Amino acid sequence: MSVRFRNNQPSILILADFSDGSWHATSFAMQFLYKEKSPVTILQTYQNPGWGHLMMRKLSHHLKKITRNELRALKKKLLKHFSIEKQKVNTLSIEGELNSVLNFKPIIKGQHNLVLSTHNSFEDSCKRQNGCLEKIIDTAQHPLFILPETFEGETSKNILFVVNPDQKPSEQLCNQVIEICNRTQSNLEILFVLKTQNQKINEDVKTYINEYFKEIDTTLNTTEYKTKCKGINNYLNHTNRDLIVIEND
């Protein structure tokens, strides 16, 4: 099936942190997701530690300044390495928990592709920061592109596409996954996370997947867990992937 992109491309929302993973996510987003004139936003959140009101106010000011400086440097690096109009790249520094910010519609409006790098193994990243990654995976209302490590070079990659067993993935996202697989000459793992033993994969979803990815070497797998993040972690079983793509309901 040929790749068909709509004219109204979703914008790209890069979730930056204070590690090298911010550039890994940015580089991947610009190489594999960016289309001409697509808006790009780099979001970084910060939180006060939970002690002392006076100390919290002082730290909040410094954290905000550090975050803005980091975002400015990351934007400058992006503009240096990729051809994109300066005004198409926005930076957003917000105080608060990342998961809450992503689900607060007045701030995060529109259709986005969310890109983040855990800069670590998937398993370790799920355990850090009070399960921040787990919350994002289980509640994010936009497609997620997660890079446990780097995604450099157009060579064969290990790509995992986590699909809802009851609902077909969007055509837009399927096209993006196909393009990434074709450009990197990669096979594709499809994973269905079943919440109970009795849950079955919708036959229409199976048919859709088989038809849509018929030109790519694809395997279909299942795992059982109540939450999507823990189901993925259980399936990986201490292994890793170069890219994990997730779309919630």
C-alpha positions in Angstrom: 0.0 0.0 0.0 1.5 3.4 -1.0 2.1 6.0 1.6 -0.6 8.7 1.6 -0.1 11.9 3.6 -2.8 14.4 4.2 -2.2 18.1 3.6 -3.0 19.0 7.3 0.1 17.4 8.9 0.0 17.2 12.7 2.4 19.5 14.4 5.4 18.0 16.3 5.7 18.4 20.1 9.1 17.5 21.4 9.2 16.7 25.1 12.6 17.9 26.3 14.2 17.3 29.6 17.6 18.2 31.0 19.6 15.3 29.3 21.1 14.6 25.9 17.9 12.7 25.1 16.4 16.1 24.2 18.6 16.3 21.1 18.0 12.7 20.3 14.3 13.3 20.2 14.7 16.5 18.3 16.9 15.0 15.7 14.6 12.0 15.1 11.5 14.3 14.9 13.1 16.5 12.3 14.5 13.6 10.2 11.5 11.3 10.2 8.4 13.2 11.1 8.8 16.8 10.0 7.1 17.9 6.8 7.5 21.2 5.1 5.8 24.0 7.1 4.8 21.7 10.0 4.9 23.7 13.3 7.4 22.4 15.8 7.2 23.0 19.5 9.8 22.1 22.1 8.2 21.7 25.6 10.1 21.5 28.8 8.4 21.4 32.3 9.9 22.0 35.7 8.7 21.4 39.2 9.5 22.9 42.6 10.8 20.5 45.3 8.4 20.1 48.1 10.0 21.9 50.9 9.6 25.4 52.3 7.5 28.1 50.6 10.3 30.7 50.6 12.8 28.2 49.1 10.2 27.1 46.5 9.7 30.6 45.2 13.4 31.1 44.9 14.0 27.8 43.1 11.0 28.4 40.8 12.6 31.5 39.4 16.0 29.8 38.8 14.5 26.7 37.3 12.4 28.8 34.9 15.6 30.7 33.8 17.5 27.4 33.4 14.7 25.9 31.4 14.4 28.8 29.0 18.2 28.9 28.5 18.1 25.2 27.6 15.2 25.6 25.2 16.9 28.5 23.5 20.1 26.5 23.0 18.1 23.5 21.7 16.2 25.6 19.3 19.5 27.2 18.0 21.0 23.7 17.5 17.8 22.6 15.6 17.9 25.6 13.3 21.6 25.0 12.6 21.2 21.4 11.6 17.8 21.4 9.8 16.2 23.6 7.2 13.2 25.2 8.8 11.9 28.7 9.2 12.8 30.2 12.6 9.2 31.3 13.3 8.0 27.7 12.8 9.9 26.5 15.9 8.3 27.5 19.2 9.6 26.9 22.8 7.3 26.3 25.8 8.5 26.4 29.4 5.8 25.5 31.9 5.8 24.8 35.6 4.1 21.6 36.6 4.0 17.8 36.1 4.5 16.9 32.4 1.6 14.5 32.3 -0.8 17.1 33.6 0.5 19.7 31.2 0.0 17.3 28.2 -3.6 16.7 29.2 -4.5 20.4 29.9 -6.2 21.4 26.7 -6.0 25.2 27.0 -2.2 24.8 26.8 -1.7 21.9 24.4 -4.1 22.5 21.6 -4.5 20.8 18.3 -3.2 17.5 16.8 0.4 16.6 17.7 3.0 13.9 17.3 4.6 13.6 20.7 8.3 12.8 20.6 10.5 11.9 23.6 13.7 10.2 24.4 14.0 8.3 27.7 17.8 8.4 27.4 17.8 5.1 29.2 16.2 1.6 28.9 12.5 1.5 28.7 12.3 -0.5 32.0 14.4 2.0 34.0 12.6 5.0 32.5 9.2 3.6 33.7 10.5 3.4 37.3 12.0 6.9 37.4 10.3 10.1 38.4 7.3 8.4 40.1 6.3 6.6 36.9 6.1 9.8 34.8 6.6 7.8 31.6 3.9 5.3 32.6 1.4 8.1 33.1 2.2 9.6 29.7 1.8 6.3 27.9 -1.4 5.4 29.6 -3.2 8.8 29.3 -1.6 10.8 26.4 -4.2 11.8 23.8 -1.7 12.1 21.0 0.5 9.6 19.1 3.7 8.9 21.0 7.2 8.3 19.4 9.5 7.0 22.2 13.2 6.6 21.7 14.8 4.6 24.5 18.2 5.5 23.1 19.4 7.2 19.9 17.9 6.7 16.4 20.8 7.7 14.2 21.6 6.5 10.8 19.2 5.0 8.2 20.0 1.4 8.9 17.8 -1.5 10.1 16.0 -0.6 13.4 13.9 -2.5 15.9 10.6 -0.8 15.8 7.6 -1.7 18.0 4.1 -0.3 17.2 1.7 -0.7 20.1 -1.9 -0.9 18.7 -5.2 -0.9 20.5 -6.8 -4.3 20.1 -10.3 -2.8 19.8 -9.6 0.1 17.4 -7.8 0.6 14.1 -4.7 2.9 14.3 -5.1 6.2 12.4 -4.2 6.2 8.7 -1.9 9.2 9.4 0.1 7.3 12.0 0.3 4.1 9.9 1.7 6.1 7.0 4.3 7.6 9.2 5.3 4.2 10.6 5.5 2.8 7.0 7.7 5.7 5.9 10.1 5.2 8.9 10.3 1.4 8.2 11.0 2.0 4.5 13.6 4.6 5.0 15.5 2.5 7.6 14.8 -0.8 5.8 13.3 -2.1 9.1 10.8 -4.9 10.0 7.9 -4.1 12.3 6.6 -5.6 15.5 2.9 -5.0 16.2 2.0 -5.4 19.9 -1.5 -5.7 21.3 -1.8 -5.2 25.1 -4.8 -7.2 26.3 -6.2 -6.2 29.7 -7.7 -9.6 30.5 -7.4 -13.2 29.3 -10.9 -13.0 27.7 -10.1 -9.9 25.6 -9.7 -10.6 21.9 -8.2 -8.6 19.1 -11.0 -7.2 16.9 -10.9 -9.1 13.5 -11.4 -5.8 11.6 -8.3 -4.5 13.3 -6.3 -7.6 12.4 -7.4 -7.3 8.8 -6.6 -3.6 8.6 -3.1 -4.2 10.0 -2.4 -7.0 7.7 -3.5 -5.1 4.7 -1.9 -1.8 5.6 1.5 -3.2 6.3 1.5 -6.0 3.7 4.6 -4.7 2.0 6.6 -4.7 5.3 7.8 -7.8 7.1 5.5 -7.6 10.1 4.9 -9.8 13.2 1.8 -9.6 15.4 2.2 -10.2 19.1 0.1 -10.0 22.3 0.8 -9.5 26.0 -1.6 -9.3 28.9 -1.5 -6.5 31.4 -3.9 -3.9 32.9 -1.8 -0.9 31.9 -0.2 -0.3 28.5 3.1 0.8 29.9 3.5 -2.3 32.1 2.3 -4.5 29.3 5.0 -3.1 27.0 7.6 -3.6 29.7 6.5 -7.2 30.3 6.7 -7.9 26.6 10.2 -6.4 26.2 11.4 -8.5 29.2 14.7 -6.6 29.8 15.3 -6.0 26.0 15.0 -2.7 24.2 13.8 -1.2 20.9 15.1 1.6 18.8 11.7 3.1 18.6 8.3 2.5 20.3 5.2 4.0 18.6 2.0 4.2 20.6 -1.5 5.5 19.9 -4.2 5.5 22.6 -7.9 5.7 22.0 
